[in-house]
Amino acid sequence: LDVGAGNGELLKAVQLLAPNVNATGLETSPMKIKGAGNHGLRVVDRDLATIEEKFDVVSFMNVLSHVSCPIGFFKALMRLLKPTGCLFMCTGNAADLTDPGQNPSQTYSLP
């Protein structure tokens, strides 16, 4: 499950490297969902709280700066992982620094 899948760049890479993997993306932008769909990728707009399926891998890239409650976000992601699952994350999207509204002035630490 790729959270904040955008146009599906990570999903496309997974599809190329592991064609038998059932990769799904979550995205809120209708334009990006449509763009991913045009490339044969499964990207949907769903609330994390409504997902009951468990995943081997949950990923998010450059999403954390858009999250208002990081601790709740991490808890929601961890709930979606299988017991031996892996959380893959990348953060530090410098593009967000150009828009002060996208760059919270707080720092967060995880327990």
C-alpha positions as CSV (number, residue, x, y, z in Angstrom):
1,L,0.0,0.0,0.0
2,D,1.5,3.3,-1.0
3,V,-0.1,6.2,0.9
4,G,0.1,9.5,-1.0
5,A,0.7,7.6,-4.2
6,G,0.5,10.7,-6.5
7,N,0.7,9.6,-10.1
8,G,1.8,6.2,-9.1
9,E,5.6,6.5,-9.6
10,L,6.5,4.0,-6.8
11,L,3.7,1.6,-7.8
12,K,4.9,1.6,-11.4
13,A,8.4,0.7,-10.2
14,V,7.0,-2.1,-8.0
15,Q,4.9,-3.3,-11.0
16,L,8.0,-3.5,-13.2
17,L,10.2,-5.2,-10.6
18,A,7.6,-7.6,-9.2
19,P,4.7,-8.0,-11.6
20,N,2.9,-10.5,-9.4
21,V,2.7,-8.1,-6.5
22,N,-0.8,-6.6,-5.8
23,A,0.2,-2.9,-5.4
24,T,-2.4,-0.3,-4.4
25,G,-2.0,3.4,-3.9
26,L,-4.0,5.9,-1.8
27,E,-4.3,9.5,-3.1
28,T,-6.6,12.4,-2.5
29,S,-6.1,14.2,-5.8
30,P,-8.7,13.2,-8.4
31,M,-6.3,14.4,-11.2
32,K,-3.4,12.2,-9.9
33,I,-5.8,9.2,-9.4
34,K,-6.9,9.6,-13.0
35,G,-3.3,9.9,-14.2
36,A,-2.3,6.7,-12.4
37,G,-5.3,4.9,-13.8
38,N,-4.3,5.9,-17.3
39,H,-1.1,3.9,-16.7
40,G,-2.9,0.9,-15.5
41,L,-2.2,1.5,-11.8
42,R,-4.7,1.0,-9.0
43,V,-4.9,4.2,-7.0
44,V,-8.0,5.1,-5.0
45,D,-9.2,7.7,-2.5
46,R,-10.0,6.1,0.8
47,D,-9.7,7.0,4.4
48,L,-7.0,5.0,6.2
49,A,-9.5,4.3,9.0
50,T,-11.9,2.4,6.6
51,I,-9.2,0.0,5.3
52,E,-9.4,-3.4,7.0
53,E,-6.9,-5.3,4.8
54,K,-3.4,-6.0,6.2
55,F,-0.4,-5.4,4.0
56,D,3.2,-6.7,3.8
57,V,4.5,-3.3,3.0
58,V,3.0,0.2,3.7
59,S,4.9,3.1,2.2
60,F,4.8,6.9,2.0
61,M,7.1,9.3,0.3
62,N,7.1,13.0,1.0
63,V,3.7,12.9,2.7
64,L,4.6,13.7,6.3
65,S,4.7,17.4,5.7
66,H,1.1,17.2,4.7
67,V,-0.1,15.4,7.8
68,S,-1.6,17.4,10.7
69,C,-1.3,14.6,13.3
70,P,1.9,12.6,12.7
71,I,1.5,10.3,15.7
72,G,-2.1,9.4,14.6
73,F,-0.9,8.9,11.1
74,F,1.8,6.5,12.1
75,K,-0.6,4.6,14.3
76,A,-3.1,4.2,11.4
77,L,-0.3,3.0,9.2
78,M,1.0,0.4,11.7
79,R,-2.6,-0.9,12.1
80,L,-2.5,-1.8,8.4
81,L,0.7,-3.8,8.5
82,K,0.8,-7.6,8.9
83,P,2.8,-8.7,12.0
84,T,5.9,-9.2,9.9
85,G,5.2,-6.2,7.7
86,C,7.5,-3.3,6.8
87,L,6.9,0.4,6.9
88,F,8.9,2.2,4.2
89,M,9.0,6.0,4.4
90,C,10.9,8.9,2.9
91,T,10.4,12.4,4.0
92,G,12.1,15.8,3.6
93,N,10.4,17.1,0.5
94,A,12.3,20.3,-0.1
95,A,9.6,21.4,-2.6
96,D,7.3,22.0,0.4
97,L,9.6,24.6,1.8
98,T,8.5,27.1,-0.9
99,D,5.0,27.1,0.6
100,P,5.0,28.1,4.3
101,G,1.5,26.7,4.6
102,Q,2.8,23.3,3.7
103,N,5.7,23.4,6.2
104,P,4.6,23.2,9.8
105,S,6.7,25.1,12.2
106,Q,6.7,22.2,14.7
107,T,9.0,19.3,15.0
108,Y,7.8,15.8,16.0
109,S,9.5,12.9,17.7
110,L,8.2,9.4,17.7
111,P,8.1,7.3,20.9
